[in-house]
Amino acid sequence: MARRNTGTQRWLDSGDAYVGTTRGHYIRLYLAAAQSGCCAICGGSNVWLDLPLAFVIDHIDGNPENNRRENLRLICPN
């Protein structure tokens, strides 16, 4: 847990993240909690037809190297 908290804090402070790796899973968990488990665009939940729906990490500005918190959101595949 401490390692996750350290990684999350480093990401929030600097934007230094490992999106797309298992090490970057803490970002997905943080974003899901911040968005209450809903899509940032349509507001849909993370469950569809009683099955879990995998959200995608979206870089708002289109730059995959910009991993700052204000540039990331979780969206549904729809």
C-alpha positions in Angstrom: 0.0 0.0 0.0 2.8 2.4 0.8 4.4 1.8 -2.6 1.1 2.6 -4.3 0.7 5.8 -2.2 4.3 6.8 -3.1 3.7 6.2 -6.8 0.5 8.1 -6.7 2.0 11.1 -4.9 4.9 11.2 -7.3 2.5 11.1 -10.3 0.3 13.9 -8.8 3.3 16.1 -8.0 5.3 15.6 -11.3 3.2 13.8 -13.9 5.8 11.0 -13.8 3.7 8.0 -14.6 3.8 4.5 -16.1 0.5 4.6 -18.1 0.0 1.3 -20.0 2.0 -0.8 -17.6 1.1 -2.8 -14.6 3.1 -0.3 -12.6 0.6 2.4 -13.7 -2.4 0.6 -12.3 -2.4 3.0 -9.4 -3.4 5.8 -11.8 -6.4 3.9 -13.0 -7.5 3.2 -9.4 -7.0 6.9 -8.5 -9.0 8.1 -11.5 -11.8 5.6 -11.0 -12.2 6.7 -7.4 -12.0 10.4 -8.4 -14.7 9.9 -11.0 -16.9 7.7 -8.8 -16.5 4.8 -11.2 -18.2 6.7 -14.0 -17.2 7.6 -17.6 -15.9 11.2 -17.7 -17.8 11.9 -20.9 -21.2 10.2 -20.7 -21.4 9.5 -17.0 -22.1 5.8 -17.5 -21.1 3.4 -14.8 -18.4 0.8 -14.9 -21.0 -2.0 -15.2 -22.8 -2.9 -18.4 -25.3 -5.8 -18.6 -24.2 -6.9 -15.1 -20.6 -7.3 -16.3 -17.7 -5.1 -15.4 -16.8 -2.5 -18.1 -13.1 -1.7 -18.6 -12.6 2.1 -18.9 -9.8 3.5 -21.1 -7.3 6.1 -19.9 -7.8 9.1 -22.2 -5.2 11.8 -22.7 -7.4 14.9 -23.1 -4.8 16.8 -25.2 -4.0 13.8 -27.3 -0.3 13.7 -26.1 0.4 10.3 -24.7 3.5 11.6 -22.9 1.5 14.2 -20.9 0.5 12.2 -17.9 -0.4 15.1 -15.6 -3.6 14.5 -13.5 -5.5 17.4 -15.3 -4.8 15.7 -18.7 -6.1 12.2 -17.8 -9.6 10.9 -17.5 -11.3 7.5 -17.7 -13.8 7.0 -20.5 -15.9 4.1 -21.6 -15.2 2.3 -24.9 -18.4 3.7 -26.3 
